[in-house]
Amino acid sequence: NAGVMQNPRHLVRRRGQEARLRCSPVKGHSHVYWYRQLPEEGLKFMVYLQKENIIDESGMPKERFSAEFPKEGPSILRIQQVVRGDSAAYFCASSPLQGGSSDSPLHFGNGTRLTVT
Amino acid sequence: GQNIDQPTEMTATEGAIVQINCTYQTSGFNGLFWYQQHAGEAPTFLSYNVLDGLEEKGRFSSFLSRSKGYSYLLLKELQMKDSASYLCAVNGFQKLVFGTGTRLLVSP
């Protein structure tokens, strides 16, 4: 079984460009979470989605950031007009249950490392 | 609000036992997770507690006291490969909230 697949693994963008990060959850998982991690820091929650719905976007900046999880295809995190402060690792996680449990913990992808020059 | 505290860094010797503490104050509680993360890699699931007490899984054990808002991860017979960050996370209302993580360095 394939785990959570994220691509690209590394992404370099110049200031003002758009960054598009993709996440394919584990097959059968309908809950997707996006987290952001700065070097030497913990994971900061950004957004929680179920198929076609945004459930909680309280950790995502209102401007320039958007996320979707369409009925078909991967979840996408989009950052418009990137700035240097957006440079970070962005992790996607999936679960068959909201928030996870012992039998169904959140499974993480390997992340996308975004560098804004 | 959500507040999860862990020590920033710990060091230990190969073969020893180390305890990593985590205290939390969250608006909801539906279980506490511990994850391991090696530098540049994805976090991987270690343990889950939802009831008070100790959960043991090989060299790793995790303890929870809900009344105290406290958990610890115990690592026994430390190996060099255990050098990593250990992340405490609370399943609050709808989402998993992480602490800043504890960097563990195991020396020979």
Interface residues (C-beta under 8 A of the other chain):
Chain A: V4 Y33 Y35 E40 E41 G42 L43 K44 F45 Y48 I55 D56 F91 A93 Q98 G99 G100 S101 S102 P105 L106 H107 F108 G109 N110 G111
Chain B: N30 G31 F33 Y35 E41 A42 P43 T44 F45 Y48 V50 L87 A89 N91 G92 Q94 K95 L96 V97 F98 G99 T100 G101 R103
